[in-house]
Amino acid sequence: MSARRAPRRGWGPLGYLAARTGALGAAGMGMMKHIVVVVAMLAWPLVAAAEPSRGPGVVERSRLEVQPGGRAIKKLAIENPLGNVRVEGYDGTAIQIETLKHAPDDDGLDRLRVSLVPNQDGTVRITTTADASPESTPLARGAVRIDLIIRAPRDARIDAAASAGSLEVVNMDAGGELDTSSGPISVRNVSGEVMTHSVSGMTSLAQVFGSVDAQTISSDVELDTIGGERLVASANRGKIAGRRVRSRDVELTTTDGKIMLEAEAALRGHVVVASLRGDIDVRLRRNGAIRVRARGTRVMLGAPAQTGPEGWVEAQIGQAAGRASPSTIEMRSAYGVVKFALIQ
């Protein structure tokens, strides 16, 4: 069972903030005039049930609050290769950071650092590291961990990177860019442009009211209630599932994975859904005329269609009013089945 260590005097697990700011010299002090730091070390009771066990070792939790001075906090740049990151938007102006650190022993815990550096442009950079020590045994990556829970002003942009840890952003209004290796990405109730990049971590985006660009190599992408002007999502080995999509321009592509899309056809919108080996299933709620063009090992459009050059199957659904251009839907799969249907 993990042991809970009582908080140390001073800034404890965020002590590196003082060293880092001091190392900046006069320039660092100039930047710090725009920011006020309040640290609250929590007197957590030494009760094992209060903290989930993560195996043998010690655990330490702390909280820090960053109050803006003369300049509002506009962006958080977060790099945490050692654990999870969760960012929650709220109506205040300060940044509230909660850290949870795990290590095999006290020496390992002392070497875990959280660095916070403010910049004059309103950006606050937060990074985590595990210090090397020539006198101590090297720390194995899997033996230590730092998880961050951050409450930030809603109008701050969030750029965050992790390794095997998860990235979660909720209730923010300025979008951001999220990058993980094997950790999952979760975005919910976020406005503004959102970009995500993952090697093998699951990506889930829900209630995003801005353009989306979601890229992954070998994992699935789940999309729910996407309302930006443009939606782009791609997966090499993984499926893409989209529901309640209202973007005007949509481009979903996979190499080896199924694509399912339920969307509303925007006026003069353009939808491209393509897979090399996966099946495609598109269901649209019609808003005006739709021109459908599809190609696959088997094509089912649910409407009268004709076959054109190079195996393309085409159908026109509804009549465009006046000079209005119809929405265009293009679906293709070299080795999969392609299906299209209207939602009544």
Order of alpha helices (4+ residues) and beta strands (2+ residues): beta-alpha-alpha-beta-beta-beta-beta-beta-alpha-beta-beta-beta-beta-beta-beta-beta-beta-beta-beta-beta-beta-beta-beta-beta-beta-beta-beta-beta-beta-beta-beta-beta
